[in-house]
Amino acid sequence: MPQIEPALHTIQPEVARSADDVYVAIKDALAGGQYGAGQYLREEVLARSLGVSRTPVREALRRLDAEGWVETRPNYGVRVKAWTLQDAREIFEARLLIEPYLAGRAALSIGASDIARLKDLADAMLAITQHPSTAESCEAWFTANGEFHAIITAAANNARLDRSLRSMKETPLIKWTFDTYDDRDRERSARQHFEIVLALEQRNAAWAEAVTRCHILAAEKAVLDRHDREHSAFQP
């Protein structure tokens, strides 16, 4: 029998009223790992826990299906998508096409206040690497890293590409990437952040593009290496 998920106890019903509110609430729960891969999401359960009718829940699930967060199985229902190695390859391929370009564009227009914030975030992430990793430090790293890259892509002044990139990077797969990192990976990534900031500060678009590309390639390698380790353990 399909597994029935628990209610969204952490979401207050009065928060979710509009269709957009419901969509965001469910998406946040998925991004936060509240549901495991393959779990079924029942409209009536979600509607009751969010204090809304089933109509906005149904619309939210349609949107999440179109974005790849969930998948609809005829005669069974909607379940959380299980991410595959091919999904990972496709997301990194798309990031390599979009993100370095946006970093190069950002180098031509980013403001001083954004540069200052990027430096603060880079300092914070490097400081995290100086201590043994914990669940809390990994979460702090993930949050700071997300803000760091969001500032850069927003500064490129291409709203459509920025939205596309953000949508890809909101997936649970991206958080799994950071959970994959060991302390050495995080320190390397943190130091690359300083180089990205320097390239932006120098208004050097080619440099910003190059170091961003290397940054993404290193993240991809960490994910693929983890996949190889986990699957080789089951080989005869």
C-alpha positions as a Markdown table, in Angstrom:
| # | Residue | x | y | z |
|---|---|---|---|---|
| 1 | Met | 0.0 | 0.0 | 0.0 |
| 2 | Pro | 1.2 | 3.6 | -0.7 |
| 3 | Gln | 2.7 | 5.3 | 2.3 |
| 4 | Ile | 0.4 | 8.1 | 3.7 |
| 5 | Glu | 2.4 | 11.2 | 4.7 |
| 6 | Pro | 2.0 | 13.0 | 8.0 |
| 7 | Ala | 0.2 | 16.4 | 8.1 |
| 8 | Leu | 2.2 | 19.6 | 7.7 |
| 9 | His | 2.3 | 20.3 | 11.5 |
| 10 | Thr | 4.8 | 23.1 | 11.2 |
| 11 | Ile | 2.6 | 25.2 | 8.9 |
| 12 | Gln | -0.1 | 27.3 | 10.6 |
| 13 | Pro | -3.4 | 27.1 | 8.7 |
| 14 | Glu | -3.9 | 30.9 | 8.7 |
| 15 | Val | -0.6 | 31.3 | 6.8 |
| 16 | Ala | -1.8 | 29.5 | 3.7 |
| 17 | Arg | -4.9 | 31.1 | 2.1 |
| 18 | Ser | -4.3 | 31.9 | -1.5 |
| 19 | Ala | -3.3 | 29.3 | -4.2 |
| 20 | Asp | 0.2 | 30.8 | -4.2 |
| 21 | Asp | 0.4 | 30.5 | -0.4 |
| 22 | Val | -0.5 | 26.8 | -0.6 |
| 23 | Tyr | 2.0 | 26.2 | -3.4 |
| 24 | Val | 4.8 | 27.9 | -1.4 |
| 25 | Ala | 3.9 | 26.0 | 1.8 |
| 26 | Ile | 4.0 | 22.6 | 0.1 |
| 27 | Lys | 7.1 | 23.4 | -1.9 |
| 28 | Asp | 8.9 | 24.6 | 1.3 |
| 29 | Ala | 8.0 | 21.3 | 3.0 |
| 30 | Leu | 9.4 | 19.3 | 0.1 |
| 31 | Ala | 12.6 | 21.4 | -0.1 |
| 32 | Gly | 13.0 | 21.0 | 3.7 |
| 33 | Gly | 12.9 | 17.2 | 3.3 |
| 34 | Gln | 9.7 | 16.8 | 5.3 |
| 35 | Tyr | 8.6 | 14.2 | 2.7 |
| 36 | Gly | 10.7 | 11.3 | 1.5 |
| 37 | Ala | 11.1 | 10.2 | -2.1 |
| 38 | Gly | 8.2 | 8.1 | -3.2 |
| 39 | Gln | 5.8 | 9.3 | -0.5 |
| 40 | Tyr | 2.2 | 10.1 | -1.7 |
| 41 | Leu | 0.7 | 13.5 | -1.1 |
| 42 | Arg | -3.0 | 13.3 | -0.4 |
| 43 | Glu | -5.1 | 16.3 | -1.3 |
| 44 | Glu | -7.4 | 15.9 | 1.6 |
| 45 | Val | -4.6 | 15.6 | 4.1 |
| 46 | Leu | -2.8 | 18.6 | 2.8 |
| 47 | Ala | -6.0 | 20.7 | 2.6 |
| 48 | Arg | -6.9 | 19.9 | 6.2 |
| 49 | Ser | -3.4 | 20.6 | 7.6 |
| 50 | Leu | -3.3 | 24.0 | 5.7 |
| 51 | Gly | -6.8 | 25.0 | 6.5 |
| 52 | Val | -7.9 | 25.4 | 2.9 |
| 53 | Ser | -10.1 | 23.6 | 0.4 |
| 54 | Arg | -8.8 | 20.9 | -1.9 |
| 55 | Thr | -8.9 | 23.3 | -5.0 |
| 56 | Pro | -5.7 | 25.3 | -4.2 |
| 57 | Val | -4.0 | 22.1 | -3.1 |
| 58 | Arg | -4.8 | 20.5 | -6.4 |
| 59 | Glu | -3.5 | 23.5 | -8.3 |
| 60 | Ala | -0.3 | 23.6 | -6.2 |
| 61 | Leu | 0.3 | 19.9 | -6.9 |
| 62 | Arg | -0.1 | 20.5 | -10.7 |
| 63 | Arg | 2.5 | 23.3 | -10.5 |
| 64 | Leu | 4.9 | 21.2 | -8.5 |
| 65 | Asp | 4.4 | 18.3 | -11.0 |
| 66 | Ala | 5.3 | 20.6 | -13.9 |
| 67 | Glu | 8.4 | 21.8 | -12.1 |
| 68 | Gly | 9.5 | 18.3 | -11.3 |
| 69 | Trp | 9.1 | 18.2 | -7.6 |
| 70 | Val | 6.3 | 15.5 | -7.7 |
| 71 | Glu | 5.0 | 13.1 | -10.2 |
| 72 | Thr | 1.4 | 12.1 | -10.9 |
| 73 | Arg | 0.7 | 8.4 | -11.2 |
| 74 | Pro | -2.7 | 7.6 | -12.8 |
| 75 | Asn | -5.0 | 5.6 | -10.5 |
| 76 | Tyr | -2.5 | 6.1 | -7.6 |
| 77 | Gly | -2.1 | 9.8 | -6.9 |
| 78 | Val | 0.8 | 12.3 | -6.6 |
| 79 | Arg | 4.0 | 11.3 | -5.0 |
| 80 | Val | 7.4 | 13.0 | -4.2 |
| 81 | Lys | 9.8 | 12.6 | -7.1 |
| 82 | Ala | 12.8 | 10.3 | -6.5 |
| 83 | Trp | 15.8 | 12.1 | -8.0 |
| 84 | Thr | 18.1 | 10.0 | -10.2 |
| 85 | Leu | 21.7 | 10.4 | -11.3 |
| 86 | Gln | 20.4 | 11.6 | -14.7 |
| 87 | Asp | 18.5 | 14.3 | -13.0 |
| 88 | Ala | 21.7 | 15.4 | -11.3 |
| 89 | Arg | 23.6 | 15.4 | -14.6 |
| 90 | Glu | 20.9 | 17.5 | -16.3 |
| 91 | Ile | 20.7 | 20.1 | -13.5 |
| 92 | Phe | 24.5 | 20.5 | -13.4 |
| 93 | Glu | 24.5 | 20.8 | -17.2 |
| 94 | Ala | 21.9 | 23.5 | -17.1 |
| 95 | Arg | 23.8 | 25.3 | -14.3 |
| 96 | Leu | 27.0 | 25.2 | -16.4 |
| 97 | Leu | 25.1 | 26.9 | -19.3 |
| 98 | Ile | 23.4 | 29.6 | -17.2 |
| 99 | Glu | 25.3 | 30.4 | -14.0 |
| 100 | Pro | 28.7 | 31.3 | -15.4 |
| 101 | Tyr | 27.1 | 33.6 | -17.9 |
| 102 | Leu | 25.1 | 35.4 | -15.2 |
| 103 | Ala | 28.2 | 35.7 | -13.1 |
| 104 | Gly | 30.0 | 37.4 | -16.0 |
| 105 | Arg | 27.1 | 39.8 | -16.5 |
| 106 | Ala | 27.0 | 40.5 | -12.8 |
| 107 | Ala | 30.7 | 41.5 | -12.9 |
| 108 | Leu | 29.7 | 44.4 | -15.1 |
| 109 | Ser | 26.9 | 45.8 | -12.9 |
| 110 | Ile | 27.0 | 44.5 | -9.3 |
| 111 | Gly | 26.9 | 47.2 | -6.7 |
| 112 | Ala | 29.3 | 47.9 | -3.7 |
| 113 | Ser | 26.7 | 46.9 | -1.1 |
| 114 | Asp | 26.3 | 43.5 | -2.8 |
| 115 | Ile | 30.1 | 43.1 | -2.9 |
| 116 | Ala | 30.3 | 43.8 | 0.8 |
| 117 | Arg | 27.5 | 41.3 | 1.6 |
| 118 | Leu | 29.2 | 38.7 | -0.6 |
| 119 | Lys | 32.4 | 39.2 | 1.4 |
| 120 | Asp | 30.6 | 38.7 | 4.7 |
| 121 | Leu | 29.0 | 35.5 | 3.5 |
| 122 | Ala | 32.3 | 34.2 | 2.1 |
| 123 | Asp | 33.9 | 34.9 | 5.5 |
| 124 | Ala | 31.0 | 33.1 | 7.3 |
| 125 | Met | 31.3 | 30.0 | 5.1 |
| 126 | Leu | 35.1 | 29.9 | 5.5 |
| 127 | Ala | 34.6 | 30.1 | 9.3 |
| 128 | Ile | 32.2 | 27.2 | 9.2 |
| 129 | Thr | 34.9 | 25.0 | 7.6 |
| 130 | Gln | 37.3 | 25.7 | 10.5 |
| 131 | His | 35.3 | 23.4 | 12.8 |
| 132 | Pro | 34.0 | 19.8 | 12.6 |
| 133 | Ser | 30.8 | 19.7 | 10.6 |
| 134 | Thr | 27.4 | 19.2 | 12.4 |
| 135 | Ala | 23.8 | 19.2 | 11.1 |
| 136 | Glu | 23.5 | 22.8 | 12.3 |
| 137 | Ser | 26.7 | 24.0 | 10.6 |
| 138 | Cys | 25.7 | 22.2 | 7.3 |
| 139 | Glu | 22.4 | 24.0 | 7.4 |
| 140 | Ala | 24.1 | 27.3 | 8.0 |
| 141 | Trp | 26.5 | 26.7 | 5.1 |
| 142 | Phe | 23.6 | 25.8 | 2.8 |
| 143 | Thr | 21.7 | 29.0 | 3.7 |
| 144 | Ala | 24.7 | 31.2 | 3.3 |
| 145 | Asn | 25.7 | 29.6 | 0.1 |
| 146 | Gly | 22.2 | 30.0 | -1.3 |
| 147 | Glu | 22.2 | 33.7 | -0.5 |
| 148 | Phe | 25.7 | 34.2 | -1.9 |
| 149 | His | 24.8 | 32.8 | -5.3 |
| 150 | Ala | 21.4 | 34.4 | -5.4 |
| 151 | Ile | 23.0 | 37.9 | -5.0 |
| 152 | Ile | 25.3 | 37.3 | -7.9 |
| 153 | Thr | 22.6 | 35.9 | -10.3 |
| 154 | Ala | 20.2 | 38.7 | -9.4 |
| 155 | Ala | 22.9 | 41.3 | -10.1 |
| 156 | Ala | 23.1 | 40.1 | -13.7 |
| 157 | Asn | 19.7 | 41.8 | -14.4 |
| 158 | Asn | 18.2 | 38.9 | -16.4 |
| 159 | Ala | 15.1 | 38.0 | -14.5 |
| 160 | Arg | 14.1 | 35.1 | -16.7 |
| 161 | Leu | 17.4 | 33.3 | -16.5 |
| 162 | Asp | 17.6 | 34.1 | -12.8 |
| 163 | Arg | 14.1 | 32.6 | -12.2 |
| 164 | Ser | 15.0 | 29.5 | -14.2 |
| 165 | Leu | 18.2 | 29.0 | -12.2 |
| 166 | Arg | 16.6 | 29.5 | -8.9 |
| 167 | Ser | 13.9 | 26.9 | -9.7 |
| 168 | Met | 16.6 | 24.3 | -10.5 |
| 169 | Lys | 18.6 | 25.2 | -7.3 |
| 170 | Glu | 15.5 | 24.9 | -5.0 |
| 171 | Thr | 15.2 | 21.2 | -5.6 |
| 172 | Pro | 16.1 | 18.8 | -2.8 |
| 173 | Leu | 18.9 | 17.5 | -5.1 |
| 174 | Ile | 20.8 | 20.7 | -4.5 |
| 175 | Lys | 20.7 | 20.4 | -0.8 |
| 176 | Trp | 21.8 | 16.8 | -1.2 |
| 177 | Thr | 24.8 | 18.1 | -3.0 |
| 178 | Phe | 25.9 | 20.1 | 0.1 |
| 179 | Asp | 25.2 | 17.1 | 2.4 |
| 180 | Thr | 27.6 | 15.2 | 0.1 |
| 181 | Tyr | 30.5 | 17.6 | 0.8 |
| 182 | Asp | 33.1 | 16.6 | 3.3 |
| 183 | Asp | 35.1 | 19.3 | 5.2 |
| 184 | Arg | 37.7 | 19.4 | 2.5 |
| 185 | Asp | 35.1 | 20.0 | -0.1 |
| 186 | Arg | 33.5 | 22.8 | 1.9 |
| 187 | Glu | 36.9 | 24.5 | 2.5 |
| 188 | Arg | 37.7 | 24.4 | -1.2 |
| 189 | Ser | 34.3 | 25.7 | -2.1 |
| 190 | Ala | 34.6 | 28.5 | 0.5 |
| 191 | Arg | 38.0 | 29.6 | -1.0 |
| 192 | Gln | 36.5 | 29.6 | -4.5 |
| 193 | His | 33.8 | 32.0 | -3.2 |
| 194 | Phe | 36.6 | 34.5 | -2.3 |
| 195 | Glu | 37.9 | 34.3 | -5.9 |
| 196 | Ile | 34.5 | 34.8 | -7.3 |
| 197 | Val | 34.1 | 38.0 | -5.2 |
| 198 | Leu | 37.5 | 39.2 | -6.3 |
| 199 | Ala | 36.6 | 38.7 | -9.9 |
| 200 | Leu | 33.4 | 40.6 | -9.4 |
| 201 | Glu | 35.1 | 43.4 | -7.6 |
| 202 | Gln | 37.6 | 43.7 | -10.4 |
| 203 | Arg | 34.8 | 43.9 | -12.9 |
| 204 | Asn | 36.4 | 41.0 | -14.8 |
| 205 | Ala | 33.6 | 39.1 | -16.5 |
| 206 | Ala | 35.8 | 36.4 | -18.1 |
| 207 | Trp | 37.4 | 35.6 | -14.7 |
| 208 | Ala | 34.0 | 35.6 | -12.9 |
| 209 | Glu | 32.6 | 33.2 | -15.6 |
| 210 | Ala | 35.7 | 30.9 | -15.4 |
| 211 | Val | 35.8 | 30.5 | -11.6 |
| 212 | Thr | 32.1 | 30.0 | -11.4 |
| 213 | Arg | 32.3 | 27.2 | -14.0 |
| 214 | Cys | 35.1 | 25.6 | -12.0 |
| 215 | His | 33.0 | 26.0 | -8.8 |
| 216 | Ile | 30.0 | 24.1 | -10.4 |
| 217 | Leu | 32.2 | 21.4 | -11.9 |
| 218 | Ala | 33.7 | 20.7 | -8.5 |
| 219 | Ala | 30.2 | 20.4 | -7.0 |
| 220 | Glu | 29.2 | 18.0 | -9.7 |
| 221 | Lys | 32.3 | 15.9 | -9.1 |
| 222 | Ala | 31.4 | 15.6 | -5.4 |
| 223 | Val | 27.9 | 14.4 | -6.3 |
| 224 | Leu | 29.1 | 11.8 | -8.9 |
| 225 | Asp | 31.9 | 10.6 | -6.6 |
| 226 | Arg | 29.3 | 10.0 | -3.8 |
| 227 | His | 27.0 | 8.1 | -6.2 |
| 228 | Asp | 29.9 | 5.9 | -7.3 |
| 229 | Arg | 30.9 | 5.2 | -3.7 |
| 230 | Glu | 27.4 | 4.3 | -2.6 |
| 231 | His | 26.7 | 2.1 | -5.6 |
| 232 | Ser | 30.1 | 0.4 | -5.7 |
| 233 | Ala | 29.4 | -0.8 | -2.1 |
| 234 | Phe | 26.7 | -3.0 | -3.5 |
| 235 | Gln | 28.7 | -4.5 | -6.4 |
| 236 | Pro | 29.9 | -8.1 | -6.0 |
